[in-house]
Amino acid sequence: MNISQAARKSGLTAKALRYYESIDLLAPGRSENGYRDYSERDLETLRFIQRARAVGFAIDEVRDLLELHRNPTRRSHDAKLLVREKLQHVEEQLRNLREMRATLRVLADSCAGDESPECAILDNLAGGDHG
């Protein structure tokens, strides 16, 4: 199938398919006229990439997961380790987001939000004292 058909069936854009090929995540065949010719296996790979990206895996992590997926002598331990590392990273991001939210609440609560030029938010961000 051609790139537009593969894009439609995979739910990705043709641009994404070309990108994944350019970084060697995917290697579709070529037809006699030189156009990309995607197989069902290529579609499976694209869906794998899409699902891995949807849960937050970066391209290099997707590459590692794909290598495991394609390796018949793989160990499930290796895949679990990658997922646990990603989970730990996500947990850290959530902690940071909660801290950011708390800081933003304090900043918002510190400002009168009126017509006055005095602003505790701007003073705080500038490193000055705020009342």
N, C-alpha and C positions, 0 to 999 in steps of 0.2 A: 504494500500500500504506500501511497505517496505521503509527503510530509503533512499536507492538510488533513488527510484522512486519519493519520496517526495522531495528529494534534487533537482532532475532534474526539476520537475514541479514547484518548488518554486523559482528556480534560485539561490539557496544557496548551500553550501557544506554540506556533511553529518556531518562534524566536527562542523559546525555552528548549525545544528539541535541538535546534542548531547549537545552542549554548552547551547543553549536556554533551553533545558530540564533540564540540571544540575542547572540552576539558576531559575528554576520554572516559566519560561515564557510560557512554553509549556508542556503538559502532554499527550503524545500519549498513546493509548492503547497498550496492549501486546497481541500477538497471542498465541496460545497454546504452541508453541515452545519457547516462551519467547522473540521473536523478537518484536521490535517496530512495531506498526501497525497504520499508519497515516490515518486520516479521511479527508474528504473534509473540515471540520471545522478546522482541524489542518493546512491544506494548507492555508486557509483564514487567520489564525493567523500568519503564517509564512510570507505571503505576506504583512500583516499589519506591522509586525516587520521590514521587509525589506524596505518598503516605509518610515516608521518613521525614521529608521537609515539613509536612503539615504538623508533625509533633515536635518540631524544633531542631532537628538535626542539621548541622552545617554541612556544606558540600563535602569537606574532608571526612566528616563522620559518616555521611552517606556512602562515600567511596569505601570506607572500612566495612560498613554493613553489607554493601554489595559484594565485596570480596568474600566475606563470610558466607553470604547467601549462595554464591557460585561455587564455593569450595565443598566438595562432597565429604572431605575428611574434617570438616569444621567441628568445633566443640561449642555446644550451646553456652558454656561458661563464658566464652569470649563475647558473644552477643549480649549476654546478661551484664557483663562488666561494662560494656559501652553504654547500655541503657541506664545502669546505675550511676555512671559518671554524668550522664546527661541529666538525670533526675537530681543529683546533688547540685549541679549548676542551676537548674530551674529553682530549686529550693532556695539557693543563695540569692537569685534574682528576686524571688518573692519577698525574702527578708528585706532586701534593699528597697523594694517598692513600698513595703509597709513603712519603713523608716522615712522614705520620701513623702509618703502620704501624711504621716504625722507632722513632719516639718512644714509641709504646705498648709496644713490645717492651722498650725500655730501662726504661721505668717499671715494667713487670711484673717484669723481672729485678732491679730495685733493691729490691724489697720482699720481706721474709722470708715474709710470708703466714702468720704464726703467730698465737698468742694475745696477743702483745704489743701495747700501744697505739701503739708507735712504728711509723710507716709512712712510708717514703721517698716513696711515691707522693703521699700527701697533703701531705707537706712540700714536695715539688717543685711541686705544683700551687698551693700557697700562696705560693710564691716563696722559700721558705726553703732552707737548706742541707740536703743529704741525703748520707748517708755513703757 
